[in-house]
Amino acid sequence: MRILHTSDWHLGKRLDDFSRLDEQREVLNEIIEIANEQDVDAVLIAGDLFDTYNPPTEAVDLFYRSLKRLTNNGSRPVIAIAGNHDSPDRIESPDPLARECGIVFIGYPNTVVPSFELESGFKVLKSAEGFVELQLPRCNEPLRILHTAYANEFRMKTYLGSENNEQQLRDMLATKWGSQVADYCDSLGCNLLVSHLFFIKEGADLPEEPEDEKPILHVGGAQAIFSGNVPGGLHYVALGHLHRKQIVDSAPCPIVYSGSPLSYSFSEANQSKYVMIVDMEVGGNVAVKEIPLAKGKRLLRYRADGVEKAIEWLQDNTDALVELTLVSDTYITAQERKQLLEVHPNIISIIPDIKSKELMASEKSMADLSKNTEELFRDYFIKEKGQEPSDSLMTLFKEMLAEEEA
C-alpha cells in the first residue's frame, strides 16, 4: 500500500500582517495533485492542521474543501490528528459527517475511532484507545495505525496515568505502544505510528524548532521522546511539529518528520519543502521517497549596505517575501522606506543596522520634553523601530490627537 505523509499545514497562519492563504491554497492543490499522480491509498496529516484554536473562516473552508478532494470521493481515506496548535474538540467535532467522506479526525491521544463502513470499501475493522485498524478500498492487507495526537501535560498525564516524570513518561509511552503492537500488529498487515510529539535519537543534537512555533519540548513534562521508545513491529513513524523535513532515525523503522508545506518563518528561509510517499508491504518492506513541493513564495533574508544595493537586490527577487537588514549611518527615512516598498511590496520587515556610534549613543539620552507631542512620538518611533514613521502613520497619529483634544 502507498501512503502520503504530510503535516503542519498551519492554515490561517500569517507572516506578520501578510496573509499566506493564497499560497496555502496553491500548495494544497499541489499536494492533491501529487496524491493523484502517485496513486496513493491513504493520506496521513500529522497535526497542526490550523495555526490557532480558532482559525479564520476562510482557513476552515479551505481545509474541508481540500480534504474532500484528497479523499477522491471516499476512495482514498484521510487520517488527520491534532497538533499543539489545534483545538482537539474542533478537530473532532465534524467527525460524524467527515467519516461519510472517508475522513477520520483524531483529537486526543486516547480517542477511539467509531466503527463504520463505506460503499467505497473503506472500513474500520478494529478500534481501541490510541489505535485503529483500517481496511483500505484497494488493499487486501489491513492498515494498523497507532495514533498519539498532541496532548498538554494534564491530558498526557491522564492518558498515561503517570506523574510528570520525564523518564517515566517515555517508558509509559513505550509500554503503551509496545502493548498495542503486541495486541494488534502482527506481520499480516502494515503497521505505523502517527504522532505530533518531539522525537529525537538519544544522544543526538536537538533539532531547532521553528521561530514563533509553540514549543513542545515539555509535552507531558517530557523533554523529548527517543526513537528507541518506538517498539519493533512498526513499519513507519509519521511525525508532525518540526517544519524541516528530517529522518530522526532509521531503526526500528523510518521515523520521519515530513515538515511543513510552506516556509512559515524566516528561520526557514531557503528551505525545500516536501511530502513523503511511503510504500509498505506485509512483512515490513518499506520504501520512503520525498516529493518536493514547488508552490509558495520563497522567504529570503538579505543584508544590504545602503539603500541603493538593497533596491538592486530587491529588483532581482520580486517573487519572495523578504526580511531586509539595512546597514546605514543614519536612521531610515520615511522617503527611503517608501522607495523600498515601491520597488518590492512584499517586504515583511526592515531591520536597521546603524553604524554611527554617535547616533546610537544619542538613543540613550533622555527625552526632550520641550518638544511637542508629534515630535516626541516621532523620536519614540525612531528609537524603537530604527526608522522614521511613515506619512500615513503620522496622519493617523494626528487624527488621534485631534480626537483627544476635541
N, C-alpha and C positions, 0 to 999 in steps of 0.2 A: 504494500500500500504506500501511497505517496502523500505526505503531509506538508503543508505550507505553514511555517512558523514565523509569526511577526509579533510585535509588541510596541508599547509606548507610543501610541498614536497621539495622545495628548490633544484631542480635538477641542477646539476653542482657545488654544494657547495663543498668546500674543508675544511679540518681541518688543518690549516697551509698549508703545502705542501702535505698533504696526501689526495689522491683522495677518494671520497666516492661513486663513480659511480657504482662500482660493488655491494656495499651494497644497493644502491638505486634501482638497477635493481632487486635484490633479494626481497626487501620489496614491490616493486610494483607488482611483481609476486605473493607475498603473499596476497596483497590486492585484486588482481584479483581473486585469488582462494577463498577468503572469499566472494566476491561478488557472485561467482558461487555457493558456498556451502550454503550461506544464501538466495539464490534465490531472490536477491533484484530487485526492479523495476526501480530504478534510482540511480545515483551517484551524490553527490554534492561535489565539491572541492572548499573550501572557501578561495582561494587566496594563494599567494606566491608559484606559480607553479614552477617558476625558482628562482634561487638565485640572478641573476643580470639581468639588462635590456638587455644585450647582452650575453646570455648563450652560452657555447661551443656547437659545432655541435653535439657531441655525446649525450649531455643532451637533446637537441631538438629532436633528433632521438628517444631517449628513451621515451620521453614524448608522442609523437604522436603514436608510436607503442603501448605503454601501454594503451592509451585512446581508440585506435581502438579495442584492446582486451577487455577492460572494457565494451564497448558498446554491445558486443556479437552480432556482425553483425547488429547493428542498432536497436536491440530489447530492449536494456537497455540504455535509454538516459543518457548522462553525461552532467552536467551543471557545468561549471568552471568559476569563477570570478577572476579578477586581484587583487593581493595584493600589498603591498608597495614595494616589491622587483621586481615586474613585470612591463614591459612596456605595458600599455594598448593597444597601437597600435599594438604591436607584438602579444598580446593575441588575438585581434580581426581580424587580417589580414587573417588568414586561414578560417574564419568563413563560407564563402560560400561553400567551399569544406567539411568542418567539418560537416555542417548541413546534408549533404548527408550520413554521417556515424552515425547520431544521436547524435552529439556533439554540444552543444551550448556554445559559448565563450562570456563572458561579460567583457568588459574592463573598462567601465565608469559607474558612478552612474546613469547617465541618458540614458544609452544605451536602444534602442528599438530593441527587437529581431524581425527579419523579420518573416512573416508568411510562413510556409512550412508544407508539409505533406510527410511522407514516407510510403512505402508499408508495413512496419512492423506494422503500426497503430499509430506511434508516430506523433503527430500533435500539432502545435501552434494554440490554439483556440483564444487567445486574447493577445494583447501586447500593452504596453504603456511605457513611460519613467520610468525605475526602476521597471517594473512589467511584468510578463509573466504568462500566463495560458496555461498549457500543458495537452494534452491527452496522457497518457501512454499506451503502447500496450496492457497490460494485466489488466488494471484497468478501472472500469466503472466510478469512480469519477474522476474529474479533479484535477490536482496538481497546486495550485496557489503559485507563488514564487515572493515575494518582494526581489529585489536584490540591494544591495548598495556596490559596489566594493570600494576598497580604492581610496581615492581622496586626492591630496595635497590641501593646503589652497586655491589656486586660483581656482582649479576645484570645490572644495566643495562650495566655495562662489558663483561661477557661477551657480552651480546646484541648490542651495537653495535660491539664491537671497538675501543673508543676509550679514551682516558685520561679522567680526571675533570676535564676542562676544560669550563667552563660553555658557552662558545660552540660548542665542538666537538660537545658532546652535542646541543645544539639543532640544529646543522647536520646531524648524523648522523641524528637523528630525522626532520628534514625531508626528507633524502635518501631514507631508508628508506620513508617514507610516499609520497613522490613517485614512487619506483620502483614501489611496489605499485599506485598509481593508474595509472601508465603501462602496467603489465603486465596488470592485471586489471579495471580500472574504466572501460570505455567508456561511451558515452551510452545504451546499450541496457538498463541496469539502474539500480537505486537504490543509491547508494554512501554509506557512512558510516564514521566512526571512533568507536569506543567506547574510553574510556581512564580511568584513575584517576591522573592527573597534575595538577600545579598549573599551570593555564593563566592567562595574563593578556594583555591587549592591551598591546603595547610602549608604554612611556611612561605608562601608566595607573597610578593608585594601587593598591598591593597590597591585595586584599580580606583581611579578617581571617579567620583560621582559628578554628574553634570552640574554646572553653575545653576543656581536658583532651583535645583531639584530638592525636593523634600528628602532629607537623608533617612535611610532605613538601616543604618548601622546598629540601631538598637531595637530591631524588630523583636518584640517579646523579651527584650533585655539582652538578646544575643548579639555579639559584635558581628559575627558572620557565621554562615553555615559552611561547613567544609565539604569539598567534593567527596571526601571519604565517608561522609554520612549517608551518601546515596547507596542503597543496597544493590547487590548483584541481582540479575534477573530483569533489570530495566534496559531498554534499548536506546533511550534518548531522554535527555532532560531539557525541556523548553523553558527558558527563563526570560523574565522581563525586569526592568528597572534601569539597568545601565544602558546608555544611549549609543555606545560604540559597540559594534559587533565584535564578539570575542568568544573564544573557546576556553572555558575555565579549566577543563580537564578532559582527557580522553578515556579515563578509567573511573568507574567500571563501564562507562559508556560515554558518548559525546555529551558534554554538559555545556550548553551554548546560550549566550545572550545574542538574540537576533539584532538588538539595537533598535533605535527609533527610525522611522522612515524619513524624517527630516532633521536637519540640524536646528536645535531649538535654543541654543545659547552660543555665544562667541567662543566658549571653550571647545565647541565642536566645529570650529572653523576649519574648512577644507577636509572634513571627514567624509569618507564614502559611506553610503547607506545601502542596506541590503534587506532582503527577506531570505529565509533559509528553506530549502527544499530537502525533505528528509524521506529517503526511500528505506522502508523497513520490510524485512521478511521474517516469517516464522523461523525460529531458531537463532535469531539475534543478528543476522547480517544487516548492517546499516550503512548507508551511503549518504553523506551530507554535502550539499553544494550550496554555494551562496549565489544569489541572483542580484546583481547591482540595480539600484533604483536611480533613475535619471531625473525625475521631476523635482521641482522645488528650487528655490533660489539658493545660491551659494552664500555662506556667511564668511566675510573676509575682514581681517584686521589689517590696518595699514598705518604706518608711522611716516609722516611727511615732514620734511624740513622746509616749512614755509607754504604759503597758500598756492603759489604757482605750481610747485611739484605735486601738491595734493590734487589740484584741478587736472593736471596731466594724467595722473593715475586714475582718478575717478572717471575720466572720459573713456578709459580703456576697460573699465569694469562696471558698466552701467547696469548689468543684469544681476548684480549682487546686492545683498544687504551688508552695510558697511559700518564698522566701528573705526572711526578715524582719530588718530592721535596727531595733533598738530603742534610741531615744535616751533616756538616763536619767542622773540624778545619781549613781546608785549601781549596784552590780552587780545582775544579775538574780538574784533569789532562787529557790530550788527551788520554792517555792509559786507564784511568778509564772510560772515555766516550765511547771509542771503546769497552771496555769489556761489558759495559751495553747494547750497541746496538747489540752486537753479541748474547747476551742472549735473547734480545727482540727487534725485528726490528721495532715494532710499537710504540716506544716511541715518542710521539709528541713533548714533551719539557721536559728538565731537569732544574729544578729551584734550584740553590744552596742556602743553608741557612748556612752561615758561622758563627761559634760560636766564632772564635778568635777575640777578641776586638782589638788586636794589628794589625791584618791583615786588619780588617775593617777600622781602623784609617789610615792605610797606603794608603787607596784608596783616601783619601783627600789630599795627598801630591801632589806637583807639578810634572809634567812630567820631567824625567831626559833626557835633550836634548843632553847629551853626548853619549846616546845610538844610535845605527844605526836605520834605518827605520824599518827593520824587528822586532827588539826588541821593538820599540815604538808601532808598530802595535799589537804585542803580548800583551804588557801591556794594551793597549787600549781595546783589545778584552776581556781580563780577567776582567778589570774594569766594562765593560758594560754587559758582559754575565756571569761573575762569574765562568768561566772555561777557560782552555787553548784552543786555536783554534786547530782544527784537522789538521792532516798532509796534507790532501788534500786541505784544505783551505790555509794553508801556502804555498803549492806548487803553487796554483793559484795566491796568492799574489806576490810570487817571479817572476812568469811569467809576471805579470802586471808591476812590477818594471823593468824587463828586457826590456819590450817593450818601457817603458818611457825613458830608458837610451839609447836605440838604435838610 
